Amino acid sequence: MQRLFVMFPDRAPGIGLLWLRLCLAAALCWPWPVAAWQQWVAASAALLLALGGLTPLAVALATLALWSGGASMALVLLPGCLLLLGPGAYSLDACLFGRRVLVAARRAAPPKE
């Protein structure tokens, strides 16, 4: 399976993505939607976005919560930006699926006859 995010930027871009995730999570929680299912969807999306875990699922939930809550079109399209950019290095996704260092094991010398 191919990874959705190619890289997880750190430093200033990573902090910017963290800020974007936190602002989007705050926008989902204020004001609370009317229906109970909307509250559950918004709370789940806000928690996943704040932690940076399962970002594609969090974006789908956030878009559903914002669209059904009657938010402006600019706010409804904002999670799509996060989907295209990725969660960043300061996220749970980066810890689980981020860069890895592969160390090749040395081959043993063939036995001498």
Secondary structure per residue as TSV (DSSP state, phi and psi in degrees):
chain	resnum	aa	ss	phi	psi
A	1	M	-	360.0	132.0
A	2	Q	-	-81.0	141.2
A	3	R	-	-71.7	147.1
A	4	L	S	-77.8	-36.3
A	5	F	-	-107.6	129.1
A	6	V	S	-75.7	-41.1
A	7	M	-	-145.8	162.8
A	8	F	-	-119.9	95.4
A	9	P	-	-66.4	144.5
A	10	D	-	-118.0	-168.7
A	11	R	H	58.5	-133.4
A	12	A	H	-63.6	-45.7
A	13	P	H	-62.6	-36.7
A	14	G	H	-66.3	-38.6
A	15	I	H	-67.9	-37.1
A	16	G	H	-63.3	-40.8
A	17	L	H	-68.8	-36.4
A	18	L	H	-61.8	-43.8
A	19	W	H	-63.1	-41.3
A	20	L	H	-62.3	-43.8
A	21	R	H	-63.5	-43.1
A	22	L	H	-68.3	-39.6
A	23	C	H	-66.4	-39.0
A	24	L	H	-67.7	-38.1
A	25	A	H	-64.5	-38.8
A	26	A	H	-67.6	-37.4
A	27	A	H	-66.6	-29.3
A	28	L	H	-72.6	-28.9
A	29	C	H	-93.1	-5.5
A	30	W	S	-135.1	125.4
A	31	P	S	-75.9	157.2
A	32	W	-	-66.1	138.9
A	33	P	-	-64.1	163.8
A	34	V	S	-77.1	-49.8
A	35	A	S	-74.6	150.7
A	36	A	H	-65.8	-39.3
A	37	W	H	-66.2	-33.1
A	38	Q	H	-67.6	-36.1
A	39	Q	H	-64.5	-42.2
A	40	W	H	-65.8	-42.3
A	41	V	H	-65.6	-44.0
A	42	A	H	-66.0	-41.5
A	43	A	H	-66.7	-40.6
A	44	S	H	-64.4	-44.8
A	45	A	H	-64.8	-40.8
A	46	A	H	-63.9	-41.3
A	47	L	H	-65.5	-45.6
A	48	L	H	-64.7	-38.2
A	49	L	H	-69.0	-40.6
A	50	A	H	-63.8	-38.5
A	51	L	H	-81.8	-22.7
A	52	G	T	77.4	30.3
A	53	G	-	-106.6	141.3
A	54	L	S	48.6	55.6
A	55	T	H	-56.2	-42.1
A	56	P	H	-61.6	-39.8
A	57	L	H	-67.1	-42.2
A	58	A	H	-61.9	-39.2
A	59	V	H	-65.9	-41.5
A	60	A	H	-63.5	-43.9
A	61	L	H	-65.6	-40.4
A	62	A	H	-65.0	-41.7
A	63	T	H	-64.3	-41.7
A	64	L	H	-62.6	-45.2
A	65	A	H	-65.6	-42.2
A	66	L	H	-70.6	-40.4
A	67	W	H	-67.7	-42.5
A	68	S	H	-76.0	-20.1
A	69	G	T	-84.9	-4.0
A	70	G	T	79.7	30.3
A	71	A	-	-73.7	165.2
A	72	S	-	-66.3	157.3
A	73	M	H	-63.0	-33.9
A	74	A	H	-63.8	-39.7
A	75	L	H	-73.9	-32.3
A	76	V	H	-68.2	-35.1
A	77	L	H	-83.6	-11.8
A	78	L	H	-61.0	-40.4
A	79	P	H	-61.0	-26.6
A	80	G	H	-62.3	-34.6
A	81	C	H	-62.3	-41.8
A	82	L	H	-66.7	-34.7
A	83	L	H	-65.3	-40.1
A	84	L	H	-74.7	-32.4
A	85	L	H	-85.7	-30.2
A	86	G	-	95.6	170.8
A	87	P	-	-79.3	-22.0
A	88	G	-	93.4	172.6
A	89	A	S	-74.8	-21.6
A	90	Y	S	-98.4	62.4
A	91	S	S	-148.1	165.1
A	92	L	H	-69.4	-35.0
A	93	D	H	-60.4	-38.9
A	94	A	H	-65.9	-36.5
A	95	C	H	-68.3	-38.0
A	96	L	H	-82.5	-41.0
A	97	F	H	-121.1	11.9
A	98	G	S	-76.5	-161.1
A	99	R	-	-61.9	142.7
A	100	R	-	-131.8	149.5
A	101	V	-	-106.4	119.0
A	102	L	-	-97.1	127.5
A	103	V	-	-111.5	118.6
A	104	A	-	-79.3	134.2
A	105	A	-	-74.9	144.5
A	106	R	-	-73.0	142.2
A	107	R	-	-82.1	140.7
A	108	A	-	-73.3	144.6
A	109	A	-	-65.5	141.7
A	110	P	-	-65.3	146.3
A	111	P	-	-65.2	141.4
A	112	K	-	-84.1	139.1
A	113	E	-	-99.8	360.0
